[in-house]
Amino acid sequence: MTLEEIHLGYALNDGQIISIEMTYSIDSTITIVLQVRKHLHKQQYEPSRITLMFQQVTEIDVLEDFTTQGNYSDVVLARLDDNQFYLSLDP
């Protein structure tokens, strides 16, 4: 699924982080599973989980105080000018 398909097919805001897995290898992969809402029809959604996989990760900053139990309200998922991806999940 492309970034554009994710933005068109899902409401990412007001979701929940289900899991984060980091694999230190040649590819340095991070897999993030999010509980989000899938667009069905105009203003109709159903709960859904999506898995985001980032490979060749060069940097990660995790700031989590665990008081939100993985819930977040604001999300930014964007492709940068250098074709890298940026993800931010804020409570």
C-alpha positions as a printed NumPy array, in Angstrom:
array([[  0.   ,   0.   ,   0.   ],
       [  1.36 ,   3.422,  -0.894],
       [  1.438,   6.483,   1.326],
       [ -1.3  ,   8.057,  -0.782],
       [ -3.531,   4.973,  -0.397],
       [ -3.058,   5.074,   3.367],
       [ -4.098,   8.736,   3.536],
       [ -7.11 ,   8.18 ,   1.254],
       [ -8.327,   4.94 ,   2.822],
       [ -7.766,   5.489,   6.535],
       [ -8.312,   8.074,   9.246],
       [ -5.04 ,   7.853,  11.154],
       [ -5.778,  10.442,  13.825],
       [ -7.227,   9.459,  17.213],
       [ -5.738,   5.98 ,  17.023],
       [ -3.701,   3.652,  19.17 ],
       [ -0.206,   2.21 ,  18.886],
       [ -0.572,  -1.57 ,  19.157],
       [  3.084,  -2.536,  18.779],
       [  6.504,  -1.357,  17.676],
       [  9.209,  -3.817,  16.663],
       [ 12.763,  -2.857,  15.781],
       [ 15.106,  -5.249,  14.01 ],
       [ 18.772,  -4.37 ,  13.94 ],
       [ 20.177,  -5.878,  10.779],
       [ 21.493,  -4.724,   7.44 ],
       [ 18.065,  -3.198,   6.695],
       [ 17.394,  -1.777,  10.204],
       [ 13.65 ,  -2.35 ,  10.021],
       [ 10.92 ,  -0.868,  12.215],
       [  7.405,  -2.294,  12.092],
       [  4.568,  -0.325,  13.694],
       [  1.014,  -1.641,  14.08 ],
       [ -1.674,   1.02 ,  14.542],
       [ -5.37 ,   0.773,  15.428],
       [ -7.015,   3.27 ,  13.065],
       [-10.309,   3.808,  11.258],
       [-10.888,   2.63 ,   7.702],
       [-13.05 ,   4.809,   5.418],
       [-16.143,   2.924,   4.265],
       [-18.403,   5.631,   2.89 ],
       [-18.863,   9.322,   3.491],
       [-18.426,   9.84 ,   7.256],
       [-18.585,   6.072,   7.903],
       [-15.637,   4.209,   9.351],
       [-14.793,   0.822,  10.818],
       [-11.989,  -0.056,  13.211],
       [ -8.969,  -1.432,  11.412],
       [ -5.319,  -2.21 ,  12.004],
       [ -2.568,  -1.214,   9.646],
       [  1.072,  -2.22 ,   9.698],
       [  3.695,   0.31 ,   8.688],
       [  7.137,  -1.065,   7.841],
       [ 10.135,   1.213,   7.518],
       [ 13.393,  -0.221,   6.159],
       [ 16.907,   1.2  ,   6.163],
       [ 15.997,   3.345,   9.16 ],
       [ 18.63 ,   5.969,   9.888],
       [ 17.162,   7.591,  12.994],
       [ 14.431,   6.999,  15.552],
       [ 13.429,   9.079,  18.562],
       [ 10.979,   7.486,  20.99 ],
       [  9.552,   9.739,  23.681],
       [  6.859,   7.881,  25.594],
       [  5.692,   8.358,  29.168],
       [  3.161,   5.494,  28.973],
       [  0.37 ,   7.541,  30.576],
       [ -1.599,   7.521,  27.296],
       [ -1.431,   3.703,  27.033],
       [ -0.482,   3.989,  23.362],
       [ -3.306,   6.332,  22.393],
       [ -2.545,   9.29 ,  20.191],
       [ -4.566,  12.07 ,  18.58 ],
       [ -2.282,  13.823,  16.108],
       [ -0.378,  12.015,  13.39 ],
       [  2.023,  13.127,  10.698],
       [  3.08 ,  10.595,   8.072],
       [  4.916,  12.223,   5.197],
       [  7.505,  11.577,   2.511],
       [ 10.313,  14.125,   2.71 ],
       [ 12.048,  15.766,  -0.246],
       [ 14.884,  13.221,  -0.034],
       [ 12.32 ,  10.331,  -0.296],
       [ 12.7  ,   9.406,   3.373],
       [  9.587,   9.061,   5.538],
       [  8.699,  10.964,   8.687],
       [  6.217,   9.619,  11.267],
       [  5.082,  11.436,  14.397],
       [  2.336,  10.217,  16.768],
       [  1.439,  12.766,  19.458],
       [ -0.969,  12.289,  22.38 ]])
